[in-house]
Amino acid sequence: MFRQYADGPLPVAEDLCRRHICPPVYPSLTEAQLDHVVTALTERMNSHLATG
């Protein structure tokens, strides 16, 4: 179905791929792991906002 797009540029998909966040989500994720993910994302976002 998507074969026609296999060799061409996909600018919207490529842009989205550069900017998306994919956090770990699985049933056995512990509270400690969740806290680690939230802390890391918060620190990164704060750093990004501070540097523009």
PDB file of N, CA, C and O in Angstrom:
ATOM      1  N   MET A   1       0.808  -1.184   0.000  1.00  0.00           N
ATOM      2  CA  MET A   1       0.000   0.000   0.000  1.00  0.00           C
ATOM      3  C   MET A   1       0.867   1.270   0.000  1.00  0.00           C
ATOM      4  O   MET A   1       0.536   2.246  -0.674  1.00  0.00           O
ATOM      5  N   PHE A   2       1.967   1.256   0.751  1.00  0.00           N
ATOM      6  CA  PHE A   2       2.818   2.445   0.861  1.00  0.00           C
ATOM      7  C   PHE A   2       4.084   2.351   0.006  1.00  0.00           C
ATOM      8  O   PHE A   2       4.975   3.191   0.131  1.00  0.00           O
ATOM      9  N   ARG A   3       4.170   1.363  -0.840  1.00  0.00           N
ATOM     10  CA  ARG A   3       5.356   1.133  -1.649  1.00  0.00           C
ATOM     11  C   ARG A   3       5.727   2.373  -2.470  1.00  0.00           C
ATOM     12  O   ARG A   3       6.909   2.647  -2.675  1.00  0.00           O
ATOM     13  N   GLN A   4       4.744   3.109  -2.930  1.00  0.00           N
ATOM     14  CA  GLN A   4       5.024   4.290  -3.756  1.00  0.00           C
ATOM     15  C   GLN A   4       5.820   5.358  -3.002  1.00  0.00           C
ATOM     16  O   GLN A   4       6.452   6.210  -3.627  1.00  0.00           O
ATOM     17  N   TYR A   5       5.796   5.321  -1.675  1.00  0.00           N
ATOM     18  CA  TYR A   5       6.502   6.316  -0.868  1.00  0.00           C
ATOM     19  C   TYR A   5       7.868   5.837  -0.374  1.00  0.00           C
ATOM     20  O   TYR A   5       8.602   6.604   0.250  1.00  0.00           O
ATOM     21  N   ALA A   6       8.210   4.599  -0.640  1.00  0.00           N
ATOM     22  CA  ALA A   6       9.415   3.990  -0.071  1.00  0.00           C
ATOM     23  C   ALA A   6      10.698   4.701  -0.480  1.00  0.00           C
ATOM     24  O   ALA A   6      11.637   4.759   0.314  1.00  0.00           O
ATOM     25  N   ASP A   7      10.769   5.238  -1.679  1.00  0.00           N
ATOM     26  CA  ASP A   7      11.996   5.861  -2.152  1.00  0.00           C
ATOM     27  C   ASP A   7      11.964   7.382  -2.123  1.00  0.00           C
ATOM     28  O   ASP A   7      12.967   8.028  -2.428  1.00  0.00           O
ATOM     29  N   GLY A   8      10.849   7.948  -1.767  1.00  0.00           N
ATOM     30  CA  GLY A   8      10.723   9.404  -1.806  1.00  0.00           C
ATOM     31  C   GLY A   8      10.954  10.041  -0.453  1.00  0.00           C
ATOM     32  O   GLY A   8      10.954   9.365   0.576  1.00  0.00           O
ATOM     33  N   PRO A   9      11.152  11.350  -0.464  1.00  0.00           N
ATOM     34  CA  PRO A   9      11.296  12.066   0.805  1.00  0.00           C
ATOM     35  C   PRO A   9       9.954  12.134   1.540  1.00  0.00           C
ATOM     36  O   PRO A   9       8.894  12.205   0.918  1.00  0.00           O
ATOM     37  N   LEU A  10      10.019  12.113   2.831  1.00  0.00           N
ATOM     38  CA  LEU A  10       8.818  12.212   3.669  1.00  0.00           C
ATOM     39  C   LEU A  10       9.048  13.348   4.667  1.00  0.00           C
ATOM     40  O   LEU A  10       9.288  13.083   5.845  1.00  0.00           O
ATOM     41  N   PRO A  11       8.981  14.597   4.228  1.00  0.00           N
ATOM     42  CA  PRO A  11       9.381  15.723   5.073  1.00  0.00           C
ATOM     43  C   PRO A  11       8.578  15.869   6.361  1.00  0.00           C
ATOM     44  O   PRO A  11       9.146  16.219   7.395  1.00  0.00           O
ATOM     45  N   VAL A  12       7.292  15.613   6.326  1.00  0.00           N
ATOM     46  CA  VAL A  12       6.487  15.755   7.543  1.00  0.00           C
ATOM     47  C   VAL A  12       6.845  14.661   8.541  1.00  0.00           C
ATOM     48  O   VAL A  12       7.029  14.937   9.727  1.00  0.00           O
ATOM     49  N   ALA A  13       6.944  13.440   8.077  1.00  0.00           N
ATOM     50  CA  ALA A  13       7.314  12.332   8.961  1.00  0.00           C
ATOM     51  C   ALA A  13       8.725  12.513   9.511  1.00  0.00           C
ATOM     52  O   ALA A  13       8.976  12.236  10.684  1.00  0.00           O
ATOM     53  N   GLU A  14       9.641  12.975   8.672  1.00  0.00           N
ATOM     54  CA  GLU A  14      11.017  13.183   9.111  1.00  0.00           C
ATOM     55  C   GLU A  14      11.098  14.297  10.157  1.00  0.00           C
ATOM     56  O   GLU A  14      11.855  14.187  11.122  1.00  0.00           O
ATOM     57  N   ASP A  15      10.327  15.360   9.970  1.00  0.00           N
ATOM     58  CA  ASP A  15      10.296  16.444  10.947  1.00  0.00           C
ATOM     59  C   ASP A  15       9.719  15.955  12.267  1.00  0.00           C
ATOM     60  O   ASP A  15      10.272  16.228  13.333  1.00  0.00           O
ATOM     61  N   LEU A  16       8.615  15.238  12.194  1.00  0.00           N
ATOM     62  CA  LEU A  16       7.993  14.712  13.412  1.00  0.00           C
ATOM     63  C   LEU A  16       8.945  13.775  14.143  1.00  0.00           C
ATOM     64  O   LEU A  16       9.021  13.802  15.371  1.00  0.00           O
ATOM     65  N   CYS A  17       9.659  12.958  13.408  1.00  0.00           N
ATOM     66  CA  CYS A  17      10.608  12.018  14.009  1.00  0.00           C
ATOM     67  C   CYS A  17      11.694  12.737  14.787  1.00  0.00           C
ATOM     68  O   CYS A  17      12.130  12.249  15.829  1.00  0.00           O
ATOM     69  N   ARG A  18      12.138  13.887  14.300  1.00  0.00           N
ATOM     70  CA  ARG A  18      13.180  14.650  14.990  1.00  0.00           C
ATOM     71  C   ARG A  18      12.671  15.288  16.281  1.00  0.00           C
ATOM     72  O   ARG A  18      13.464  15.582  17.175  1.00  0.00           O
ATOM     73  N   ARG A  19      11.354  15.509  16.390  1.00  0.00           N
ATOM     74  CA  ARG A  19      10.833  16.288  17.509  1.00  0.00           C
ATOM     75  C   ARG A  19       9.976  15.515  18.504  1.00  0.00           C
ATOM     76  O   ARG A  19       9.606  16.071  19.538  1.00  0.00           O
ATOM     77  N   HIS A  20       9.654  14.279  18.236  1.00  0.00           N
ATOM     78  CA  HIS A  20       8.744  13.574  19.123  1.00  0.00           C
ATOM     79  C   HIS A  20       9.456  13.007  20.356  1.00  0.00           C
ATOM     80  O   HIS A  20      10.676  12.840  20.371  1.00  0.00           O
ATOM     81  N   ILE A  21       8.680  12.726  21.355  1.00  0.00           N
ATOM     82  CA  ILE A  21       9.173  12.106  22.585  1.00  0.00           C
ATOM     83  C   ILE A  21       8.454  10.771  22.735  1.00  0.00           C
ATOM     84  O   ILE A  21       7.229  10.700  22.636  1.00  0.00           O
ATOM     85  N   CYS A  22       9.207   9.742  22.970  1.00  0.00           N
ATOM     86  CA  CYS A  22       8.637   8.405  23.121  1.00  0.00           C
ATOM     87  C   CYS A  22       9.090   7.817  24.463  1.00  0.00           C
ATOM     88  O   CYS A  22      10.072   7.077  24.521  1.00  0.00           O
ATOM     89  N   PRO A  23       8.375   8.145  25.531  1.00  0.00           N
ATOM     90  CA  PRO A  23       8.785   7.642  26.847  1.00  0.00           C
ATOM     91  C   PRO A  23       8.489   6.146  26.974  1.00  0.00           C
ATOM     92  O   PRO A  23       7.638   5.608  26.266  1.00  0.00           O
ATOM     93  N   PRO A  24       9.195   5.494  27.875  1.00  0.00           N
ATOM     94  CA  PRO A  24       8.927   4.070  28.092  1.00  0.00           C
ATOM     95  C   PRO A  24       7.543   3.879  28.718  1.00  0.00           C
ATOM     96  O   PRO A  24       7.181   4.545  29.688  1.00  0.00           O
ATOM     97  N   VAL A  25       6.796   2.966  28.145  1.00  0.00           N
ATOM     98  CA  VAL A  25       5.455   2.668  28.650  1.00  0.00           C
ATOM     99  C   VAL A  25       5.273   1.157  28.575  1.00  0.00           C
ATOM    100  O   VAL A  25       5.173   0.577  27.494  1.00  0.00           O
ATOM    101  N   TYR A  26       5.233   0.548  29.725  1.00  0.00           N
ATOM    102  CA  TYR A  26       5.003  -0.885  29.770  1.00  0.00           C
ATOM    103  C   TYR A  26       4.469  -1.249  31.153  1.00  0.00           C
ATOM    104  O   TYR A  26       4.702  -0.514  32.112  1.00  0.00           O
ATOM    105  N   PRO A  27       3.761  -2.363  31.272  1.00  0.00           N
ATOM    106  CA  PRO A  27       3.077  -2.709  32.526  1.00  0.00           C
ATOM    107  C   PRO A  27       3.975  -2.840  33.747  1.00  0.00           C
ATOM    108  O   PRO A  27       3.540  -2.553  34.862  1.00  0.00           O
ATOM    109  N   SER A  28       5.216  -3.267  33.561  1.00  0.00           N
ATOM    110  CA  SER A  28       6.077  -3.486  34.728  1.00  0.00           C
ATOM    111  C   SER A  28       6.919  -2.258  35.089  1.00  0.00           C
ATOM    112  O   SER A  28       7.827  -2.364  35.914  1.00  0.00           O
ATOM    113  N   LEU A  29       6.640  -1.108  34.494  1.00  0.00           N
ATOM    114  CA  LEU A  29       7.353   0.124  34.821  1.00  0.00           C
ATOM    115  C   LEU A  29       7.118   0.449  36.299  1.00  0.00           C
ATOM    116  O   LEU A  29       5.975   0.557  36.743  1.00  0.00           O
ATOM    117  N   THR A  30       8.192   0.600  37.042  1.00  0.00           N
ATOM    118  CA  THR A  30       8.058   0.859  38.480  1.00  0.00           C
ATOM    119  C   THR A  30       7.891   2.356  38.744  1.00  0.00           C
ATOM    120  O   THR A  30       8.159   3.180  37.869  1.00  0.00           O
ATOM    121  N   GLU A  31       7.455   2.694  39.933  1.00  0.00           N
ATOM    122  CA  GLU A  31       7.327   4.102  40.327  1.00  0.00           C
ATOM    123  C   GLU A  31       8.689   4.798  40.268  1.00  0.00           C
ATOM    124  O   GLU A  31       8.783   5.952  39.851  1.00  0.00           O
ATOM    125  N   ALA A  32       9.740   4.091  40.686  1.00  0.00           N
ATOM    126  CA  ALA A  32      11.092   4.672  40.647  1.00  0.00           C
ATOM    127  C   ALA A  32      11.511   4.960  39.211  1.00  0.00           C
ATOM    128  O   ALA A  32      12.093   6.010  38.937  1.00  0.00           O
ATOM    129  N   GLN A  33      11.224   4.050  38.301  1.00  0.00           N
ATOM    130  CA  GLN A  33      11.555   4.266  36.899  1.00  0.00           C
ATOM    131  C   GLN A  33      10.737   5.419  36.322  1.00  0.00           C
ATOM    132  O   GLN A  33      11.256   6.241  35.567  1.00  0.00           O
ATOM    133  N   LEU A  34       9.482   5.471  36.674  1.00  0.00           N
ATOM    134  CA  LEU A  34       8.624   6.561  36.229  1.00  0.00           C
ATOM    135  C   LEU A  34       9.144   7.899  36.744  1.00  0.00           C
ATOM    136  O   LEU A  34       9.197   8.875  35.995  1.00  0.00           O
ATOM    137  N   ASP A  35       9.522   7.947  38.003  1.00  0.00           N
ATOM    138  CA  ASP A  35      10.098   9.171  38.567  1.00  0.00           C
ATOM    139  C   ASP A  35      11.366   9.580  37.818  1.00  0.00           C
ATOM    140  O   ASP A  35      11.584  10.762  37.555  1.00  0.00           O
ATOM    141  N   HIS A  36      12.191   8.605  37.478  1.00  0.00           N
ATOM    142  CA  HIS A  36      13.427   8.887  36.735  1.00  0.00           C
ATOM    143  C   HIS A  36      13.110   9.495  35.368  1.00  0.00           C
ATOM    144  O   HIS A  36      13.738  10.474  34.965  1.00  0.00           O
ATOM    145  N   VAL A  37      12.155   8.929  34.664  1.00  0.00           N
ATOM    146  CA  VAL A  37      11.765   9.428  33.341  1.00  0.00           C
ATOM    147  C   VAL A  37      11.224  10.845  33.442  1.00  0.00           C
ATOM    148  O   VAL A  37      11.609  11.717  32.663  1.00  0.00           O
ATOM    149  N   VAL A  38      10.337  11.078  34.397  1.00  0.00           N
ATOM    150  CA  VAL A  38       9.743  12.409  34.565  1.00  0.00           C
ATOM    151  C   VAL A  38      10.821  13.435  34.921  1.00  0.00           C
ATOM    152  O   VAL A  38      10.825  14.542  34.382  1.00  0.00           O
ATOM    153  N   THR A  39      11.730  13.073  35.820  1.00  0.00           N
ATOM    154  CA  THR A  39      12.812  13.976  36.206  1.00  0.00           C
ATOM    155  C   THR A  39      13.702  14.299  35.013  1.00  0.00           C
ATOM    156  O   THR A  39      14.044  15.460  34.789  1.00  0.00           O
ATOM    157  N   ALA A  40      14.079  13.281  34.248  1.00  0.00           N
ATOM    158  CA  ALA A  40      14.948  13.493  33.084  1.00  0.00           C
ATOM    159  C   ALA A  40      14.267  14.383  32.045  1.00  0.00           C
ATOM    160  O   ALA A  40      14.898  15.287  31.496  1.00  0.00           O
ATOM    161  N   LEU A  41      12.997  14.136  31.774  1.00  0.00           N
ATOM    162  CA  LEU A  41      12.275  14.962  30.811  1.00  0.00           C
ATOM    163  C   LEU A  41      12.121  16.397  31.299  1.00  0.00           C
ATOM    164  O   LEU A  41      12.275  17.340  30.523  1.00  0.00           O
ATOM    165  N   THR A  42      11.823  16.559  32.567  1.00  0.00           N
ATOM    166  CA  THR A  42      11.683  17.895  33.140  1.00  0.00           C
ATOM    167  C   THR A  42      12.990  18.664  33.048  1.00  0.00           C
ATOM    168  O   THR A  42      12.998  19.830  32.653  1.00  0.00           O
ATOM    169  N   GLU A  43      14.098  18.020  33.410  1.00  0.00           N
ATOM    170  CA  GLU A  43      15.405  18.672  33.339  1.00  0.00           C
ATOM    171  C   GLU A  43      15.743  19.055  31.900  1.00  0.00           C
ATOM    172  O   GLU A  43      16.239  20.155  31.654  1.00  0.00           O
ATOM    173  N   ARG A  44      15.483  18.170  30.962  1.00  0.00           N
ATOM    174  CA  ARG A  44      15.783  18.453  29.557  1.00  0.00           C
ATOM    175  C   ARG A  44      14.924  19.606  29.033  1.00  0.00           C
ATOM    176  O   ARG A  44      15.425  20.484  28.330  1.00  0.00           O
ATOM    177  N   MET A  45      13.661  19.604  29.368  1.00  0.00           N
ATOM    178  CA  MET A  45      12.771  20.672  28.909  1.00  0.00           C
ATOM    179  C   MET A  45      13.186  22.006  29.524  1.00  0.00           C
ATOM    180  O   MET A  45      13.208  23.026  28.835  1.00  0.00           O
ATOM    181  N   ASN A  46      13.511  22.007  30.797  1.00  0.00           N
ATOM    182  CA  ASN A  46      13.958  23.237  31.446  1.00  0.00           C
ATOM    183  C   ASN A  46      15.245  23.749  30.810  1.00  0.00           C
ATOM    184  O   ASN A  46      15.403  24.952  30.601  1.00  0.00           O
ATOM    185  N   SER A  47      16.157  22.843  30.504  1.00  0.00           N
ATOM    186  CA  SER A  47      17.401  23.232  29.854  1.00  0.00           C
ATOM    187  C   SER A  47      17.131  23.801  28.470  1.00  0.00           C
ATOM    188  O   SER A  47      17.717  24.812  28.084  1.00  0.00           O
ATOM    189  N   HIS A  48      16.258  23.160  27.734  1.00  0.00           N
ATOM    190  CA  HIS A  48      15.914  23.634  26.392  1.00  0.00           C
ATOM    191  C   HIS A  48      15.259  25.019  26.445  1.00  0.00           C
ATOM    192  O   HIS A  48      15.574  25.891  25.636  1.00  0.00           O
ATOM    193  N   LEU A  49      14.367  25.210  27.382  1.00  0.00           N
ATOM    194  CA  LEU A  49      13.677  26.510  27.511  1.00  0.00           C
ATOM    195  C   LEU A  49      14.650  27.604  27.937  1.00  0.00           C
ATOM    196  O   LEU A  49      14.520  28.753  27.515  1.00  0.00           O
ATOM    197  N   ALA A  50      15.620  27.250  28.770  1.00  0.00           N
ATOM    198  CA  ALA A  50      16.590  28.260  29.247  1.00  0.00           C
ATOM    199  C   ALA A  50      17.538  28.699  28.147  1.00  0.00           C
ATOM    200  O   ALA A  50      17.981  29.847  28.128  1.00  0.00           O
ATOM    201  N   THR A  51      17.856  27.786  27.225  1.00  0.00           N
ATOM    202  CA  THR A  51      18.803  28.126  26.165  1.00  0.00           C
ATOM    203  C   THR A  51      18.107  28.607  24.886  1.00  0.00           C
ATOM    204  O   THR A  51      18.750  29.120  23.970  1.00  0.00           O
ATOM    205  N   GLY A  52      16.809  28.433  24.846  1.00  0.00           N
ATOM    206  CA  GLY A  52      16.045  28.907  23.689  1.00  0.00           C
ATOM    207  C   GLY A  52      16.106  27.961  22.588  1.00  0.00           C
ATOM    208  O   GLY A  52      15.517  28.202  21.534  1.00  0.00           O
TER     209      GLY A  52
END
